Amino acid sequence: MIKYTHKASEIWSENIVLSLPSETELWAIDFIKLDSHIVKDIRKHLRAKKSCMKEYFLWWVKYKKLFVLINKEKTQEAHVNFLWKHLREMPEDICLAAKDSNNLALLFRVCQLSRYSFQDYKTKKKHRKLCVLCTVGQKKVLQDIEKTIENISLSRDLWETPACDLTPEIFARRVKKTKFKNIKVKILTYKDIQKKWLGLIEWVWKWSDNKPCLVILEHIVDKKKPVYGIVGKWVTFDTGWNQIKPWDYMYDMKGDMWGAAVTFSLMKELDRHNIDKNIVACLCLAENVVSSNAYKPSDILTGYTGKTVEIIHTDAEWRLVMADGMSYLGKNYNTNRMMTIATLTGAVMVALWFRYAWIMGTDRKMLDSLLAYSIENTEKYVELPLWEHFMEKTKSEIADYKNLDRGVYAGSSMWWAFLANFLENNEKYTHIDIAGAYINEWDPYGKMPKGMTGFGVESLSEIFRK
């Protein structure tokens, strides 16, 4: 629950949090009538060069505690990390205050994102209350930020939801019920997948009780303009099929749907901003379970456009569903640029741990935008070089392509190359591997709590809007 107010008399929280870059900002809390010794102490720390958080007990007014965040950091990223460090340790119910609008906006954003928690399955829930002391103009800005935060939190909620309660068909219905302003939703059911010969998606599914779906989100503003395609992977639960995953890797496999969760949340965010671009997103929804009918190593499958794939390893499934999704968008929407987003490889986690996503591709404009965004912001991207040698390694001796090369350990690079084979229009292509960045199991930081991060929604929405 969030309450915006411009009247000190309407503040119900006992705990006031003031972000204070300079002494002139102190008058944002004039209503407290601070004791002179507190003002003197605050001024002393403002003159110092080091950031700090000071906590004061307020015994003479209705408020209980005043937390003063004195920020001396020089970059926005450092500012975010400073705020995160202290906000996560504060009481459940707080009131935010800052005179400067940009300062207040950042304080609000970090507060909401870093203190996220998923409680849908708890019988006793913590109901956090947040009060924000702001002007009427600031309130409009903060309410806009709140909607962005809701979309980021949506992607986190989707990951946290157990696979039994978020099957492909359940998620497809949820997308269909979403109220969009300028997006048209199309759902290809299992029967449609069979009729249209989307063979790679179909075989990834076989034979789970939960049928696969392909969800298309169309944001078409002008049919004469070029179309940007985005493909997100949603494997509700990834057992690895016949080449089953080790037990210690199995638990997190409810999160193998993160690419589509980001894509869905991203499209919701872009829709509310009325961007003047044609963007069509494809959410590839399937589930794989251990089954006597599941595909096996050495099988050969046929994709949407007739290209064949030799199966070397059954746990290399994501590249199959995404290949069909890319082919479908390219053929039916004549896309000129393409982006794929997925939790792809363990290789990215070995190299970059939980804080970076790997990117690579041929869309120089998009790649440069992602790298530039990384400089000052929490969501960070690292580019891998392209090497045509990997394209050769995706070719099979008995089919068109193979879904794994046992002699190539460069997983992310290899699977960019595999997917590039399914570009129908030679599109400029960006491939994003978020296998590490989507989850933060050990080390919360910045706007990222422990657990699901929501990585990608904030950075990609800002870049597409620009």
N, C-alpha and C positions, 0 to 999 in steps of 0.2 A: 504494500500500500504506500502510495506517494501523495503527500500533501504539499501543494505550492501555496505560499502565502507571502504577502508584502507587509503584513502587520505582525509586529513582535508579540502582540497580545494573543495571537492565534497559534503561537508555537506551543505544542503539547509535550515535546521531548524535554527531558531533564539534561540532555547532553548536547552541547553546542560544539560544532566542529568548524573552525575558522581557518581558511587557507590564506596565508598572509605573506605575500612577497615583499611588501614594503609597509612602513609605518602609516602611510596615508590610508591604507586599507582598514585600519583599526576602527574607523568610524562605522564600519558595517555592523558592529555590535555595540554601538553607543547605548542601546537600550539596557545593557547589563549594568552600566555604571561601575566599571571596574575599579577596584581599590588601587591606589597610587603605587603600592609596592608591586602589584601584578603588572601594571603598565611599565614600570621601571624595568622589571625583569624581561618583559617582552622586547623592549627597546634594546636592551643589552644583547640579546640573542640576534636581533635584527642587524646589529652592527657587526656581528661576527660573520665570517665567510662560510661557515658550515651550516648545512641544513639540519633541522632538528624538530622534534615534536615535544611541546611543553604541555603538561597537564596541570590544571588548576582546579582546586575545590572551591565552589561558590556557595558559601554558607549564608549569605545575607539576602539572596534573591530566590525566586522559585526554581531556578535552574540548579543542577547539582554539580556538573563538571563542564569545564571549558577546555577543549583540545585545540591548541594553536599549532598549525603546521607551517613552520617557517621554512620556505623553500628558497635555496640559493643555487639550485641546479641550473646548468647552462643549456641543456638540450631538453626537448620535450620527452624523449625516452627516459632520461634520468629523472625528470619531473614525475613521470608516470610511476616509475619504480619507487620513488620516494613516497608518493601518496599511497601506493599499494602496501608498502611495508607497514604503514601505521593504521590505515583504514581497516585492514582485516582483523586487527586486534581490538577494535573499539566495540562498545556495547551494541546490542541488537538495534535499539532505537536511538537515532541521532538526528540532529538538525544541521544541515549544511549552510554555511554562509561565506560569501566572498563578494566584494564590491565589483571587481573587474569581471565582465561577462565571460571572457575567454577562460579566466581562472576558474570561475564557478562551473562552466561547462565541462572542463576537464576533471574537476573534482567530482562532479556528479557522475560522469561516465566511468571513471575508475572505481568509484564507490560501488556502483551497481554491478559492474562486470566482475570485479575482484571478489565480491561478497556473494556471488551466485551460489545457490545450493538447490539440489533436486530432492524434493520431498514427497512426490506423488504417491509413493508406496509406504510412507510412514504413517502410523496410526496417530502419533502425536507430532504435529507440525509446529515449527517455529514461524510465527507470523511477524516478520520484520516490518517496522514502520519507519518510513523516511520522511522527514520534513525538510523543505528547501525554502529558505528566506530569499526572495528574489523580487525584482520589479516585474511589471506586466510584460515588458518587452523580453526580459530574460526568460520568463515563463514559457513563451512561445518557442524559443530556441530549445529549452530543456525538454519540452514535450515532444519536439521533433527528434531529439536525441533518444528520448525514452522509447520511441517507436523502433529506432534502429537497434537499441538494446534488446527489445522484445524479439526481434528477428534473430539476433545473435543467440539469445537464450533459447529460442525455438530449436535451433540446430543442436544446442547442448541437450535439451530435453529429449529430442528424438534419439540421440545416441544413448542416453541413460535408460530409455524405455526398453524393457526386456523384449527379445525377439518374438516371444510367444504372443505379445500384445501389439506387435507392429510388423505383421506379415506384409508381403508385397501388396496384397489386395486391400488390407486395412489402410495402409499408407496411401494407396491410390485413391481410395474413397475420401480420405482426409484432404488430399490435394484438391479433389473435385469440389469439396464443400467450401474451400477457401474463397473468400470474397476478394476478387481482384478487380481493379479498375480497368485495366487495358490488356489483360492477359486472357487468352482463350485456352482452356484445358481440353486435351484429347487423351483418351485412355485406350490403349490397345490391350485387350484382354488376351488370355491364353489362346482362345480360338482365333483371334486376329493374328497373333504371333505365328500360329500354325498356317493360316491362310496366306500370309505375306512371306512365308518362308524365312522367318528370322531364326534360322536353325541354331546359331551359336547360343542365343539366349535360351532357346527351348532346351537344348541339351545341358546347359548349366543347371537348369531346374530339375531335370528328370531324377527321380520321380518323387519329389516332396509332395505332401498333401497340400502345401500352400503354393498356389499357381503363380507363375510369373506375370508381370505386367510391363508395359512400356508407357510411360506418362510423358506427354509432350506439352510444353508450356510455350504458347506462341505470343510474342510481343511484337506485332507487326504494325508499324506506324505509317509506312509508305512502301507499297509493293515494288516501287521502282528502285528503292534503295537496296544496297547489299545486305546480306543476312549473316549475323554472327551466330555460330552454333556452339552450345555448351553441353557437354555430356558428363553426367555424374553417375557414379557407380553406387548401386544399392544392392548389396548381397546381405540379406537379412541376418543370416548366420552362416559362417563359412567354416564347415567342418574339414574341408580338404578332400572330401569324398573318399575314394578307395585308398588314396595316399594321405591318410588322416593326419591332422596336426598333432604334435605332442601336447600332453595335457596342460602344460604350463603356458602354452600359446592359445589354448582354446577359449579361455574365459573371455578375453577381450573381443572375440569374433562377432559379438553382437554389434560391434562398431564398424563392421566392414561395409556399412551403408553410409559412411560419412560423406563421401563425395556427392551423393544425391541429396543428403541433408543440407550441405552447404549450398548446393545449386538451387534447391527449393527456397531456402531462406534468402539467398541472394536475389532471386527473381521477385520475391515478395518485396524486398527492399527497393529494388529498381522500379517496380511497378508503382509504388507510392510517390516516386519522384518524377513520373511522367517523362522518362528519358526519350530523346528523339533518335532512337536507334532501333533497328530490327534485330531482335535477339530471340532465338528459338532454343529452348533447353530440352534435353532428353534425359529423363530419369530412368535408368535401366534397373528394374526391380526383379530380383530372383532370390531363391534360397537354395543352398545345396545341403543335402543330407547324405549320410552313408546309406547306400541302397544297392540292391542287386541289379537294379536297372540303371544306375548311374554310369556315365561314360567311363572308359578305362584307358590307361596308357596304351598307346598305339592305335586308338580309334582315329578316324578321320571324319571331321564334321564340315558341313557346308553352311556358309554364312548367307546373309541377306542378298548380296549381289553375286552369289555363286562362287566366291573364292573359298577354297578349301583349307582346313587347318588340321595338321597332324597333332594329336595330343601326346606330348611327352610326359607331362605331369598334370594330374587332375586338380592339384591345388593352384594352378595358374589359371584360375577361372575368370578373374575380373577383366582380363584383356579380351576375353571372348565376348562377354556381354557388352563391353564398351565398343568393341569393333563393330558389332551389329548396330549399336546406337549411332555411331559416327556415320556408317554407311547409309542408314535410314535418313538422317538429317541431310547429308550431302545430296542424296538422290531426290528427295522430296521437297527440299527447300533451297536447293542450289546455293548452299553456303559458300562464302568466300573467305571466311576466317573461322577457325575452330579452336576450342579449348576443351581439354579433358581434365577432370578433377577426381582424384580417387586416393584411397589408402592403398598404396600399391606394393611397396617392397620393404622387407626388413633391412635392405641395404641402406636406405635413407636414415634409419634409426641408428645403425652402426656408425655412420659417418657424422650425423648431425644431431643425434639425440632428440630432444623434444621441442626445440625452440625454432627450428628452421624447416622450410619446405624446399624441396628441389624443383627447379624449373628448367625446361629446355624446349627448344623448338625453332621454328623459322619465322615467327612473328616478332620481328625485332622491336616494333613499337610497343607491343604488350610486354615483352621481356624487360625492356628498359624502364617501363612504367613500374613494374613490380620491384625491380632493383632500386629504383629511386625512392619508392615508398618505404622500403626497408631501412633506409638510412636513419630516419627520425621516428619510426613507429615500432610498436611491439611485434606485429606480424612481419616476419622476415623471410626473405627468399634468397636462395643461392643458385646460381646458374651452372649447369653442367654443359660442357662442350659437345657439339654434335660430331659424330664420326660415321661416315658412310659405311665403314666396315661392319657396323652393327646391322645395317639394312641387309647385307648379304647373309649375316648369321641367322636372320629370321626365316630364310628360305628352307623348305624341306625337300628332300630327295624324292619323296613319293607323293607329296601334296604341294599346294602353293606355298604354304607357310607352316611353321611349327610353333607351338605355344611356349617352348622353352629350349634353350641350348645349354646342355649340361657343362659345356666347356667355357661358358661366359659367366663370370661372377658379377659383372657390372649390371646389376639388376635394373636399376632405374633407366639407364641408358638403353639397355636392350629392349625394354618394353615401350619406350617412346618409339623406337624403330618399328616394333611390331605394329603398334597402332597406326603409325604413319602410312602403312600399307593400305589402310582402309579409308583414306581421304579420297573422296570421289571426284573432287574438283581441284585437286592440287592446292588446297586451301593453305593460307598462312596459319601455322599451327603452334599452339602453346600447350605444353603438357605439365601438369602440376602434381607432384607426388607429396602428399601430406600425411604419410604413414606415421611419422613421428610427431608432427606439429598438432595433429588433431586431438591428441590426448596428452595429459601432463600428469603422469603417475607419481612422480617423486618430488618435483621441484616447482611449486607455484611461483609466479613472477608477474609483474606488471598488471595487466588486466586479466590475466589467466589464473583461475583458481586451480586447486588440485582436482584432477579429473578432466572432464570434457572442456575444451578450450573455446570452441566456436571459431577456430582459425579459418580465415578466408573470407568470411562474410563482410567484415569491416573493410579490409583492404580492397577486395575486388569490387565492392559496391562503389567505393570512392573513385577507383580508377575508371570503371565503366561510366560513371556519371560525368567525369571530366573528358 
